[in-house]
Amino acid sequence: MRPSRQPFVDTMTEATPVIRLRKNEERRLKAGHLWIYANEIDTRQTPLKELPAGAACVVEDSRGKPLGRALLSPHSLIAARVYSRDVKQELSRSFFKKRIEQALALRETLFSDPCYRLIYGEADGLPGLVVDRFNDVLVVQTGSGAMEAHLDVIVSALDAVLSPSHIIAKNEAAAREIEGMDRYTRALKGELLDNVSLTENGAHFTAPLAEGQKTGWFYDHRAARQKVAPLAKGARVLDVFSYCGGWGVQAALAGAESVTCVDASEAAIEYVHRNAELNGVGDKVGSIQGDAFAAMKQLIADGEKYDLVILDPPAFVKRKKDFKNGLAGYHAINELAMRLVKPGGYLVSASCSMHMPASRLLDVIHSSARHIDRSIQIIGYEGQGPDHPVHPAIAETAYLKSWICRVNFSY
């Protein structure tokens, strides 16, 4: 009879935590996934709630066979995230430095300007960590208690690789509270900045940092914005949920006759005009500050029509249980948008909701068109830019989708 395996500690210190999975729960990990959910852990063998948040642990299957090293978040649904298949791999400065250098090599191959998402969590082998680069400024987000616990060594490694003038932690996501983490924005190197400068597709932008959304900018739509540029030439454009003008200003630079940006934030609208002036298209770009649904309804009532309408809403489906209400929101906003498109004009409909599949968004667009007696032709699709690489085993890393449609009267 084979003796039972003991927790794997022979290559670690005795203090190294070990988590053991329930029977057959290792299949996802062996297929390449990196997340371990709390209900996959054998809590009789592993007192999960007693383990230290942020610690590196060894992961074992139900028989005690080591599978790799993970970062612990014992009070989260995702209780651990694998960062290495090597059970000896410590979270050292050299480890972070190597992963950062690998990520940097990809971005420097792809982009001539140092403006991009430098680290995209699991897809770059650093689960729970996001770093955006704005020339000589790095903005860091730690999305788990585990990465938060290693923030000092992460900053040291970033400094060693890139020697930036500023490193800013922008940790304001409400989800942090689930793991008992504070929400804050502060400088980790240099002073705290009000805004950052960047270049995207040849356009120059200033984005709010201290008061901005996420890291201050959304690089993820870079490829879609570039793809849509030919449709903007000579067009009357409506950019809904415009934020600081990423879509609208680039449309104006691509030759749009006029651009109207709609956003609820007064500060965002101020940045729209600031960025339009920065690129020499201030005379082409106007704005409406207010609720997007209300603004679109008023434009419809006023008889307005556009050659190109761009919808880039916030995530209407943030959690699975929000799907029904979120789906209704996508239906409503797409129907309003189509009423504003001239026959033969174009609609770009995007979603950043991880729980909204691209196929389901297309169903929404199609059914919204049919409801108002329109037909659509799909002429393009774009996901997130290549500085947001997709991990092939983790569907959640492919969250962004944009359908590019031609809108006609029904035939």
N, C-alpha and C positions, 0 to 999 in steps of 0.2 A: 504493500500500500504506500503510495507516494506521500511523503510528509507535506504538511501545509506550508506554503511560502510565508516567510516573515516579511514585514514591511521593509522596503528596499532602503537601507541606510549604510551599506558597506562603503559606498563611495562618497557619502555625505557626512556631515556632522550629525550627532545624535539629535540635535535640535531641529533638523530639517523636517518640516511637516510632510506628511504623506497622506494623499487621499486615494481611496480605493473605490472603483466604480462597481455598480451593480452588474449582475450577469448580463452579458451581451451588449452593454452600453458603450463598449469600446469601438463598436463598428464604425460610427461616424468619425471618430478620431483616426482610425486606421485608414479611412477613405480620404483623409486630408483636412477635415474640419478642425478648428482650433478651440471651439467653445465647449465647456462642460457645464451643463445645467444642474442646478441643485438637486433635482429629482433623479438624476442619473448617478448620484453618489450614494454608496452604501453607508448610511449614517450610523449603522450599528458598529461597523469597523472604523468609521471615520467620524469623530465628533465635530462635524463641520462648523457649527456655530462657535466652537471654542477655539478655532484656528485664527491666527493673526491676519487681519486684512493687510494686503500688500505684500505678504511674504511669498517667496518662491517656494514651490512645493514639488514633490515628485508625484506623478500620476501613475497608478497601477490599475491593471484590469482586475476582474473579480478573483483571479487566481494568484494575484500578487506579482504579475509580470510587469516590470516598469515600461511605461509608454513614452515618457518624456517629462519635461519640466513645465510648470504652469505658474501663473500669477493668481493669487487668491483674492477673491472678493466674496467672502462667505455669507454676507448679508444680501447679496444680489441674486436675481434669478440666474444670471450667468455667473456661477460661483467660482469659476476658474477659466483662464485663457492660456492655452499652450503657447509658449514662446520658443521652445526648442525641443527637438526629439532626442537630444543628447541630455541624459539625466545628470551629467556632471556640469552642465553649463550654468555658471553663476551669472547674476545680473551685475556684471562689472562695467566699469567705464569702457574698457576695451570691447566688450560685447556690444554696447550701445553705439560706440564709435564705428564698428564694422558695419552694423545694420544701416546706420545713417549714411555712410560712404556708399553702400550699395544702392540706396535710394537716390542719393545725389547723382550717381553715375547715370542712372536712367533719365533723370530730369535734364541733366546737362546735354544728353544726347538728343532729347526731344525739343528743347527750347533754347533760343539764343539769348533771351532776357532772363535774368534771375528772379522771375516772378511766377510762382507755381505752388501747388501743394507738394511739399517736400516729403512728408511722411503721411501715409494714409493707412494707419492702424494695421489690422491683420494682413492686408495685402502687401505690406512692406515688412512683415515679420515683427511688428511692434504693436501687438494688440492693445487697444485702448488709448493709443497716442496719435494725435494729429498735430502736424506742424505746417504752417503756411509761410512761404517766403515772399517778402516784399523788398526786393533788392537787398539792402543791408540790414533789414529788420526781420526777425523771426517771431511768429506768434504761435504759442503752444497751447494745446488743449489736452488735458488728461481726463479721459472719459471713464476711468475706473479708479477705485481706491488703490489698486495695485500700482498703476502708473503714477498716481499722485504720490505714493510713498517713495518713489524713486526719482522724483522730480529734480533733486539736486544733482544726481549723477547724470541725468539726461541733459540738463543744462550744461554741465561740464563737458560732455561729449559733443554737443552741438557747437560749443565754443571752440573746442579743439579742431573740429572739422572745418568750420566756416568763419570763425572769428567775426561774427556780426557785431554791428555797433549797438544793437538792442535785441534783447530777448524778452518778450512780453507774455505772461500767462494770462489767457483770456478764458476763464472758467466760469461761465455764467449759466450753463445749461441747467434747467430745472431737474433733470434726471440725476444730477449729482446728489440731490437730497436723499434719494433712495438708498445710497450707500453711506449716508451721514456725512457727506463732504460739504464744506462751505462753498458758497458761490462768491467769486472774487475776480478782479482784474488788477494785476500789479506787475511792475517791472522786475525782472530777474537779472537783467543786465542793462545798464543805461537807465535813463529816466522814462517814465510813462509818457506815451505819445497820444495826442488827440486824434491823429490820423496817420495814414500811411500812403505812400505813392507806389504805383504799379503800372506796368504795361501789359496789355492783352490784345493780341491780334493787331498790333501796331497802333492801338489807341492808348492814350495816357489817361490815368484816373487817379483821383484822390479819394480814399475811402475812410469813413470814420472808424476809429479803433476803440477808444474807451467807451463810446456810446453806440457802436455799430453792432450789427447782427453777427453771430458766430465769431469768426476771426476777423471780421471787417469786410470781407469780400467773398464772392462765390466764384472760384475758378472753375468749378465743375462744368459750367455751361460754355466754356471757351470754344469747344469744337462745334457745338450747335450754333453759336453766334456767328462763327465764321462761315458755316454752311448756309446760313440764311441770308448772308450779305447780298448775293445776287438778286434776291427777291425784293430787296429794299430800294434798289436803284430806280429813281423817279417816282417812288411810291409815297402815298400818304399812310403813315404808320401809327398804330396805337400800341403802346407798350404798357400792359397792365401788370400791377405788382412790380413796378420798375426798380424799386430800391434806389441805388445811386446812378442808374442809367447804363448799366452794362450792355443791355440789349439796345436801348434807344439811341444812345450816343454812337454806338458802332453802326447802327442802321443809318444815322445821319451821315457819318463818315463814308458809308458805302454809296451815298448819292441819293438818299431819300429826299423827297420834296419837302416834307414836314414830318415831325415826330411829336406825338403827345404822350407824355409819361404820366401814369396814374399810380399814386401810392398814398397810403394812409398817414405816413410819417412826414411831418413838416421838415425834419432834419434831412431825411432822404431826398426830398424834393429839392432842398437847397443844394445838396451835393449833385443832383442831376444837372442843375444849371451851372454849377461850378465846373463840372466835368465837360459840359457842352462848350463852355467858353475856353477851357483848357485845350480843346481840340479844334477850335475855330469854327464850330457849328452852332454857336449860341443863338443865331438868328433862325435856325431851323427847328429848335427844340422848345416846345411848350410843355405845360404841366397842369395836372389837376390833383389837388391834394384832397383825399377823402376816401371813404370806403369804396372798394372796387366794384362791388355789386351795385351800389347806389349810383356811382359815377357812370357805369355802363348803361344802366336803365335810363339815366338822364340823356346820355348821348343818343340812345335809340329814340327817345321821345323827341329829341331835337332834329332827328332825321339824318344824323351823321353816318357816313360810310367810309371805310378805309380799304386800301389795297392790301394791307398786311396788318394782322392783329396777332400780338404775341402775348400768350398767357403763361406766366411763370409764378404760380401761386405758392404759398407756404404749404407745408405738409398738411393736407386735410385729414389724412389717416395716420395718426401718430402711433396708435396701438391697434391691435387686431379688433378689439371690441369697439373701436371707433369706425369700423369699415362702413357700416350702413349709412351713418350720417355723413361721413366723408364722401362716399360715392354720390350721395345726393348733391353735395356741394360741387363736385366735379361736373355733374350733369348740368346744374344751374349755370355755372360760369361758362361752360362751353357753349351752351345754347345762346346765352347773351352775346358771346363773342361772335358767333356765326351770324347773328342778326346784324352785326356791325361790319361784316365783310361784304365788299362789293361782289357781284357775280363774277366769277373768274379770278377773284382775289385769293389771298392765302391766309391760313391760320397755322400758327405754331402753338401747340398745346403740350405743356410740360407737366410733370409731376415729380416731386422729390420724395414722395411717400414710399418707403421701403415696402409697405404692405399693399401697395397698388401695383400689380403686375402690368407690364407694358401692354400685354394683350387685352387686359381689362380696361385700360385707359383708351385703347383704340375702340373697344366696344362702346364706351361712353361717348366718344367723339362721333361715331357712326350713328348711334341711336339719337343723339342730340340733333344731328343733321336731319335725320328722318322726321323727327318730331316737328320741325319747322319747314318741312318740305324742301330740304336741300340735299344735294348729293356731294360726296367728297371723293377726291382722288388722292391717294397717299403718294407723295413724291419724295419722301425722305424720312429717315429716322436717325436719331442720334442719342447716344447714351452720354455718360460722363466722359470728360477729357482723359487723355492718357496719363496725366499726373494723379488720377484716381484709379489706379489699376484694379482689376477685378480678381479676387481670389477664386479660382475655379471650383473650390469645394464649399465656398461660403456665399450662398445666393444673396445674403444681406449686403454684401459689398457692391452689388450692382443695383443701386437704388434709384438712379436718375434716368428719366426717359423723356424724349421730346419727339412728338409726331409732327411732321410737316405736311400740310394738306392744302390742296386746291379746293375751293368751295364754289359749287355751281348750284343753280336752280335745278330742281329734280328733273330727271329725264328717264 
